[in-house]
Amino acid sequence: MNVEGLALELARNSVLDSVSAKKIVLELDENYQGLCTDKARASLSKVLNEKMGLTAGAKLEIRTTKDKLETVAHKAMTAQQKLLDKARESIKNDPHVQKLIETFGARVDEDSIKYNQ
């Protein structure tokens, strides 16, 4: 998808609900409705119409919901959190780290462990 900026974030935080020749319906978690600017909507609408081959120009409708949605952004954040949890667990269980804890009374500051992409 050739979309960027706020429109990209709008797409990443939305879920496709339905598509017809006249309308594309997305669902958006109400916590992200700040992404739904006129410019972002217009940009995303144009790209979606092009990608879906809707030459008549289907209207983009975005419905907000209180439900937690399985969006691309949510899945990426969940995957990143799993990697971070795995890294923290690996450091805590490392024999060298355990030796430092035993010998010097050291402790692992879990908040200092960051995930680098």
Secondary structure, 3 states (H helix, E strand, C coil): CCCCHHHHHHHHCEEEEEECCCEEEEEEEHHHHHHCCHHHHHHHHHHHHHHCCCCCCCEEEEEEECCCCCCHHHHHHHHHHHHHHHHHHHHHHCHHHHHHHHHHCCCCCHHHCCCCC
